[in-house]
Amino acid sequence: MKVSRVFNISLIIFPLFTLISVYLSNVALTITFATITFHFWLRAICGAIFSTIKLTGKERIFNVSDKELKLYEKLGVKNWKDKLPTYKPELFKERDLNKLYSNMLHSELVHIAISIFSYTPLLLSIFWSYLHDSIIIFFITSVLASLLDMTFVIAQRYNRPRVKHLMSLIVEKHQKSTCKNN
């Protein structure tokens, strides 16, 4: 089953489970399903909002240092990056490198935002005394969700410099062939 289909079904099923657990007065289940619902909807909303922003790749947030690339080598990103699920795989099978590059920028930005907003349930549990007893659940789910999204950020930051280099080689080759023809 496609990742996008499972994701879309989850946007409906987990809110229903949340309502059922509220009806059953089961606080633990309600918190669990509500948190899962939040994380699914967070992904949908961030994806919709951030995919509309015009990005060039020159934004400071997208700078990848040599130290960072060395860290990714040590983490073995090359070995696991292709195993990550993708909501829309066709975005990363793009033949137009400019479009692929743009898709990578948007994906990275979306996952950075999701990673940051993943801590919202934890913040709510700190400020609402009703949820203080469940703070450990919110801490664990927030950290795990954030770490999960950072794996997608790492994969994009690992791949993007390679795509950019390939793009510059193509431009260089095109310029050389244009000079020879003139």
N, C-alpha and C positions, 0 to 999 in steps of 0.2 A: 504494500500500500504506500502511496506517495506520502512524503513528509507533509506536504501542504494539506492533503486531505485529512490526515490525522490531526494536524494543528487546527484546522477549521472545525472539525468535529469536537475537539477539546474545548473550543471557545463556547460551545453550547452545553456540553455534558457536565463540565466541572461547575458552572453556575447552578445547574439543576441539582447536582449532588450537594452543593452548599445549602440550597433551599431545603432539601430533604433533611439534612443534618440539623438545620435550625429547627425544623418542625419536630424532629425527634429529641430536641433539647440536648444534643450531644456536642458539648463545647469543643472537645478535641477534634472531632470530625469537621465541625463547622470551621474552625481555625485552619485546619489542614486544607480543606477544599477551597476556602476563601483565598488562602495564600496562593494555591496553585492557580486558581482562576485569575487572581491579580497578575501573576507572572505571564500567563498566556495572553491576557489582554494587553499587558505592558508591551509585549513583543509586537502584537498587531498594531497598536497605536504608534509606537516608535517607528516601526517600519513604514507606516503610512505618512507620518509627519516628515521624517528625515529623508525619505526618498524624493521629496519635492525640492529640496535645497540644492542650489547650484554649487558644485564643488569643483575646484581646479586641481587639487593635489598640492598646491603651493601653500595651503593653510599650515600654520605652525604645528598643529596637532598631528599632521601626517608625516612629519620628519622622522625618518628611521636612521638611527646612528649605527656606526660599525659595531659598537659594543653590544647594541641590541641584537644585531644580526648574529653576532657570535654566541649570545645567550640562546637564540633560537636554534642554532646549530647544536649546542649542548643539550637542549631540550628535545632534540630529535624531531623537530617540527616536520621536516621533510618526510618522515616515516608515517606520521599520523594525520597530516593536514587533509589528505584526500578521503579520509574515513569519516569526517565530520558530516552530519546531515545538513542538507541545504533545502530551504523552503522553496526556492525557485532555481533548480539546477541549471536551467537554460540561461540564466544571467551570467553564469561562469563558464559557459561553453561558447560564448560569443566570439565570432571570428574577427569582428572589428575591435582592434585593440584599444581604441579610444573609448568605446562603449564598455568594454571589459574593465578598463582602468576606472572609469566612472562608477561602475557597479561595485567594484572593490572598495572605492572610497566611501560610497554610501553604506555598504555592508559594515565596514569598520565603524563608521560613525553611529550607526544604529546599535551595534553591539556595545559600544562604549556607553551610550546613553542608557541602554538596558541595564548594563552592569552597575551604573551609578544608581539608577532608580530602583534596583533590586533591594536596596536598603530601606525603602519606604515602609514596608511592614514592620521592620525592626524599630524604626523611629516612632511609628504609631504605638507600638507596644510599650515604648518607654514613656510616652506622654499620656496614655490612657491607663489609668489605674486598673480598670477592668481586665486589661490584658497582661498585667505584670507577671502573673503566674505562668504565662505562656511565653515569656521573653526568650527562653532558650530555643523554642521551636522557631521563632522568628529569626533569631540569630543564625541558627543552622541553615534554614532555607534561604536567607538573604545571602549568606556567604557562599553557599553552594551554587545558587543561581548566578551570582556575580562571577564566580570562578568559571562556571560553564560558559558564560558569554565572553569572558576574556580569552578562552581558547579560540573562538572565532576571530577575535581582534588579532591575536598572535598570528593566526594563519594568514590573515589579510596583510599584516605588516611584514610577514616573511615573503609572501608572493609578490606584492606590489612593486618592490624595487626591481625584481626580475622582469616584470611586464614593462616597466618604465624603460629599462635598459634595452629590451627588445624593440620597443617603440623608437628609441633613439637610433638603434642600428638600422632600422627600416628607413627612417628619415635620412640618415647619412647615405645609405645606399641609393636612395632616390635622388639626392642632391648630386652624387657622383655621376649617376647615369644622365642627369639633366645637363651637367657640365660637359660631358663627353659629346652629347648630341648638339651642343651649341658651338 
